[in-house]
Amino acid sequence: MNFTGERPFDGQELKSSRMRYKAILPFVCKKKVLDFGCGVGYGSFFLDHFANFVVGLDRNREAIAIAKNQFPKIDFYHSREELKYLYEFQTVVAVESIEHLEKVELEEALAFFSKHIPEFVATTPNGDRFVYRPLRFEDRRGFHVWHYQLDELQELFLRYYRFVEILGTAIGRERACDSYLVFASNSIAWDDNWLTQINIE
C-alpha cells in the first residue's frame, strides 16, 4: 500500500491524525468503541489504551490486512456483516473519514449505526473554512468527496440522533478551526432549555 497522506502507514505518523484521535478521547474513554474507517489501525491502537475495547472497521481490504498484521490483539473487519458483537458497542468513531464517503453511503451508515449503537463521534474538515463542494465527479480532487459545512452536519446528524453537538478543533500555528468534531447521541436528549432542568441547591 502506498503512502497517500490520508492515513498513517509504515511508521510515517500523521500529526493531524494523532491530534484528531486525541480530540475525541473524552467521548470514548472506558467505552466499547467501533472505529469506523480505521485504515491500517494506528488510531484503533491508540484508542485501545483508553477505551474498554476497540474494534476496527474499514472497507479497504489491504488496509485491514495490514492492521491485523500490525496490531494482532485488536479485531479488524472489512464489512459490517462480519462484526460479532454489534449490540455491545457504545460508540462509533469516524476520524477524518466521512468526507471520503459518497453522501448516500454516509446516510446509509448513519441510519444503520443509529439503530444499533447509541453514540457517534466524528471529525471532518471544516467545510466553512476549507470549501470543497464538487457537484460533478470530474470536479473532484484527491480522495475527498465533500467537505461539510456546520449547518449541513447539524441537519444530517439530527436526522438520526436526538442530540447533536458540534465543536471545532484546531491544529497548527493559525489556531483556527480546521476540523469539526461531531458528537451525536440517542442516549441523551437535551434541548436548548436543559439548564432549567438542573436543580442546584
C-alpha positions, 0 to 999 in steps of 0.5 A, spaced: 500 500 500 502 506 498 503 512 502 497 517 500 497 522 506 490 520 508 492 515 513 498 513 517 502 507 514 509 504 515 511 508 521 510 515 517 505 518 523 500 523 521 500 529 526 493 531 524 491 524 525 494 523 532 491 530 534 484 528 531 484 521 535 486 525 541 480 530 540 475 525 541 478 521 547 473 524 552 467 521 548 470 514 548 474 513 554 472 506 558 467 505 552 466 499 547 468 503 541 467 501 533 472 505 529 469 506 523 474 507 517 480 505 521 485 504 515 491 500 517 489 501 525 494 506 528 488 510 531 484 503 533 491 502 537 491 508 540 484 508 542 485 501 545 489 504 551 483 508 553 477 505 551 474 498 554 475 495 547 476 497 540 474 494 534 476 496 527 472 497 521 474 499 514 472 497 507 479 497 504 481 490 504 489 491 504 488 496 509 485 491 514 490 486 512 495 490 514 492 492 521 491 485 523 498 484 521 500 490 525 496 490 531 494 482 532 490 483 539 485 488 536 479 485 531 479 488 524 473 487 519 472 489 512 464 489 512 459 490 517 456 483 516 462 480 519 462 484 526 460 479 532 458 483 537 454 489 534 449 490 540 455 491 545 458 497 542 457 504 545 460 508 540 462 509 533 468 513 531 469 516 524 476 520 524 477 524 518 473 519 514 466 521 512 468 526 507 471 520 503 464 517 503 459 518 497 453 522 501 448 516 500 453 511 503 454 516 509 446 516 510 446 509 509 451 508 515 448 513 519 441 510 519 444 503 520 449 505 526 443 509 529 439 503 530 444 499 533 449 503 537 447 509 541 453 514 540 457 517 534 463 521 534 466 524 528 471 529 525 471 532 518 474 538 515 471 544 516 467 545 510 466 553 512 473 554 512 476 549 507 470 549 501 470 543 497 463 542 494 464 538 487 457 537 484 460 533 478 465 527 479 470 530 474 470 536 479 473 532 484 480 532 487 484 527 491 480 522 495 475 527 498 468 527 496 465 533 500 467 537 505 461 539 510 459 545 512 456 546 520 449 547 518 449 541 513 452 536 519 447 539 524 441 537 519 444 530 517 446 528 524 439 530 527 436 526 522 438 520 526 440 522 533 436 526 538 442 530 540 447 533 536 453 537 538 458 540 534 465 543 536 471 545 532 478 543 533 484 546 531 491 544 529 497 548 527 500 555 528 493 559 525 489 556 531 483 556 527 478 551 526 480 546 521 476 540 523 469 539 526 468 534 531 461 531 531 458 528 537 451 525 536 447 521 541 440 517 542 442 516 549 441 523 551 436 528 549 437 535 551 434 541 548 436 548 548 432 549 555 436 543 559 439 548 564 432 549 567 432 542 568 438 542 573 436 543 580 442 546 584 441 547 591 
